[in-house]
Amino acid sequence: FQTKTEARQVGEEENLRRFELIKPFSIKLIKYISGANPFLLARAVPDIYGFQVNLPIFSDKISGSGFFTFISDPDGVFRKAPLIAGWPPAEKIKPDDELYLFPSLSLEALRIYLNAQPMVVAIKSNPSWAMVDKIKLGNINIPVDERGRIIINYQGGLREFTTYSFYDVYNDFTEQRKKGFNPVKAFKNKIVLVGATA
């Protein structure tokens, strides 16, 4: 999602157009308890001021969409990752407005992999604020803080996850197949992230 400055540069009309494109991917199950409501929850979750969307060639074929924006602590270290973010931002939402929560890329990937819908449970913590009590995905309770963020586990090293070069994927692992590599076995039942860098 975009910062306030980026959203201003794009313009409100364009951001509303983009919102309509990704609105179907918002989280549908939000449970408000103990007096919590969208207006109060908007004060807790990270704000979305504007949207980045995929190119139409990709958007027409996707089954999910998630953001990968990270917000650092004041000292510049990334200790927590937001699993949800809300639109409209807290400063713009009115008491009767609907709050749309969007999933992070990691939560959306897990949703698709497990074929389960996420549910956000919000609870009123004081008269002017509600907090995220939990995020559920099927039978899994994901441990999050009051803003819907998960603590990042940096355990492991640089090669903790298996990586493959795009060249090899593009060439259907021709050289690796000669050495007995089986790409179907390597990728079956796996979550695969494709990026410019590993």
C-alpha positions as CSV (number, residue, x, y, z in Angstrom):
1,F,0.0,0.0,0.0
2,Q,1.0,3.6,-0.2
3,T,2.1,6.2,2.3
4,K,0.2,9.5,2.6
5,T,2.7,11.3,0.4
6,E,2.6,8.6,-2.4
7,A,-1.2,8.6,-2.3
8,R,-1.3,12.3,-2.7
9,Q,0.9,12.0,-5.8
10,V,-1.3,9.4,-7.4
11,G,-4.5,11.3,-6.6
12,E,-7.8,10.4,-4.9
13,E,-9.7,9.5,-8.1
14,E,-7.0,7.0,-9.2
15,N,-6.7,5.5,-5.7
16,L,-10.5,5.0,-5.6
17,R,-10.3,3.2,-9.0
18,R,-7.5,1.0,-7.6
19,F,-9.5,0.3,-4.5
20,E,-12.3,-1.1,-6.5
21,L,-9.9,-3.5,-8.3
22,I,-8.6,-5.0,-5.0
23,K,-11.8,-4.6,-2.9
24,P,-12.8,-8.3,-3.7
25,F,-9.6,-9.4,-1.9
26,S,-10.4,-7.7,1.4
27,I,-10.9,-9.8,4.5
28,K,-14.6,-10.8,4.8
29,L,-14.8,-12.1,8.3
30,I,-14.3,-9.5,11.0
31,K,-15.8,-10.2,14.4
32,Y,-16.4,-7.2,16.7
33,I,-16.9,-8.0,20.4
34,S,-17.2,-6.0,23.7
35,G,-18.3,-2.8,21.9
36,A,-15.6,-2.8,19.2
37,N,-16.5,-1.4,15.8
38,P,-14.9,-0.4,12.5
39,F,-14.4,3.2,13.6
40,L,-12.4,2.1,16.7
41,L,-10.5,-0.7,15.0
42,A,-9.3,1.8,12.3
43,R,-7.3,3.5,15.0
44,A,-5.3,0.3,15.8
45,V,-4.4,-1.3,12.4
46,P,-1.8,0.2,10.0
47,D,-3.4,2.7,7.6
48,I,-3.7,2.4,3.9
49,Y,-3.7,5.8,2.2
50,G,-3.5,4.5,-1.4
51,F,-3.0,1.3,-3.4
52,Q,-0.4,-0.3,-5.7
53,V,-2.1,-2.8,-8.0
54,N,-0.9,-5.4,-10.4
55,L,-0.8,-5.0,-14.1
56,P,-4.1,-6.1,-15.8
57,I,-2.3,-9.0,-17.4
58,F,-1.7,-10.5,-13.9
59,S,-4.8,-9.1,-12.1
60,D,-7.1,-11.0,-14.4
61,K,-5.6,-14.4,-13.4
62,I,-5.0,-14.1,-9.7
63,S,-6.8,-15.8,-6.9
64,G,-5.6,-13.5,-4.1
65,S,-3.8,-10.2,-3.4
66,G,-1.7,-9.1,-0.5
67,F,0.5,-6.2,0.5
68,F,4.2,-6.4,1.4
69,T,4.7,-3.1,3.1
70,F,6.8,-3.2,6.2
71,I,6.9,-0.5,8.9
72,S,10.0,-0.2,11.0
73,D,10.3,0.6,14.7
74,P,11.5,4.1,15.6
75,D,15.1,2.8,15.6
76,G,14.8,1.6,12.0
77,V,14.7,-2.1,12.9
78,F,11.9,-4.3,11.5
79,R,10.8,-6.4,14.4
80,K,7.1,-6.9,13.5
81,A,5.3,-7.5,10.2
82,P,1.7,-6.3,9.8
83,L,-0.7,-9.1,8.7
84,I,-3.5,-6.7,8.1
85,A,-4.0,-3.0,7.1
86,G,-7.1,-0.9,6.9
87,W,-8.8,1.5,4.5
88,P,-9.9,4.2,4.8
89,P,-7.2,5.5,7.1
90,A,-8.2,6.3,10.8
91,E,-8.1,10.0,10.1
92,K,-10.6,9.8,7.3
93,I,-13.0,7.1,8.6
94,K,-16.4,8.2,9.9
95,P,-18.4,6.4,12.6
96,D,-20.8,4.8,10.1
97,D,-18.2,3.9,7.4
98,E,-17.1,0.4,6.6
99,L,-13.5,-0.6,7.4
100,Y,-11.9,-2.7,4.7
101,L,-9.0,-4.9,6.0
102,F,-6.5,-6.2,3.5
103,P,-4.2,-9.1,4.1
104,S,-0.4,-9.1,3.9
105,L,1.2,-11.2,1.1
106,S,2.2,-13.8,3.7
107,L,-1.3,-14.1,5.2
108,E,-2.9,-14.2,1.7
109,A,-0.4,-16.9,0.5
110,L,-1.2,-19.0,3.6
111,R,-5.0,-18.5,3.0
112,I,-4.7,-19.8,-0.5
113,Y,-2.4,-22.7,0.5
114,L,-4.7,-23.8,3.3
115,N,-7.9,-22.9,1.5
116,A,-9.2,-21.1,4.6
117,Q,-10.7,-17.7,5.2
118,P,-9.0,-15.4,7.7
119,M,-11.1,-14.0,10.5
120,V,-10.0,-10.9,12.5
121,V,-11.4,-10.6,16.0
122,A,-11.5,-7.1,17.4
123,I,-12.2,-6.2,21.0
124,K,-12.8,-2.7,22.6
125,S,-9.9,-1.9,24.9
126,N,-11.0,1.6,25.9
127,P,-13.6,4.2,24.9
128,S,-11.7,5.5,21.9
129,W,-9.8,2.4,20.7
130,A,-10.3,-1.2,19.7
131,M,-7.5,-3.7,19.3
132,V,-6.9,-6.8,17.3
133,D,-7.5,-9.7,19.7
134,K,-6.5,-12.4,17.2
135,I,-6.3,-13.4,13.6
136,K,-7.7,-16.9,12.9
137,L,-7.0,-18.9,9.7
138,G,-9.1,-22.0,9.8
139,N,-8.2,-23.8,13.1
140,I,-5.0,-21.8,13.4
141,N,-4.8,-18.9,15.9
142,I,-2.0,-16.6,14.6
143,P,-0.3,-14.8,17.5
144,V,-0.5,-11.0,16.8
145,D,-0.2,-7.8,18.8
146,E,-3.0,-5.3,19.3
147,R,-2.3,-3.8,15.8
148,G,-2.5,-7.1,14.0
149,R,1.3,-7.5,13.7
150,I,3.4,-10.7,14.1
151,I,6.9,-10.8,15.5
152,I,9.4,-11.6,12.9
153,N,11.5,-14.7,13.6
154,Y,14.9,-14.0,12.0
155,Q,16.1,-17.5,13.0
156,G,18.2,-19.1,10.2
157,G,20.6,-17.7,7.7
158,L,20.9,-16.5,4.1
159,R,20.2,-19.8,2.5
160,E,17.4,-20.9,4.9
161,F,15.0,-21.2,1.9
162,T,15.7,-23.0,-1.3
163,T,16.1,-20.7,-4.3
164,Y,16.2,-21.3,-8.0
165,S,17.3,-18.9,-10.7
166,F,14.8,-17.6,-13.2
167,Y,17.1,-18.8,-16.0
168,D,16.7,-22.4,-14.8
169,V,12.9,-22.0,-14.4
170,Y,12.6,-20.4,-17.9
171,N,14.7,-23.3,-19.4
172,D,12.5,-25.9,-17.6
173,F,15.5,-27.0,-15.5
174,T,17.1,-28.7,-18.6
175,E,20.6,-29.0,-17.1
176,Q,19.3,-30.0,-13.6
177,R,17.0,-32.7,-15.1
178,K,20.1,-34.3,-16.6
179,K,21.4,-34.7,-13.1
180,G,18.1,-36.3,-11.8
181,F,16.4,-33.1,-10.6
182,N,12.6,-33.4,-10.6
183,P,10.9,-30.0,-10.6
184,V,7.4,-31.5,-10.0
185,K,8.6,-33.1,-6.8
186,A,10.5,-30.0,-5.8
187,F,7.5,-27.6,-6.1
188,K,4.6,-29.9,-5.2
189,N,2.6,-28.6,-2.2
190,K,5.0,-25.7,-1.7
191,I,4.4,-21.9,-1.5
192,V,6.6,-20.4,-4.3
193,L,7.5,-16.7,-4.3
194,V,8.8,-15.2,-7.5
195,G,10.9,-12.1,-7.3
196,A,13.6,-10.0,-8.9
197,T,16.0,-11.0,-6.1
198,A,16.2,-13.8,-3.7
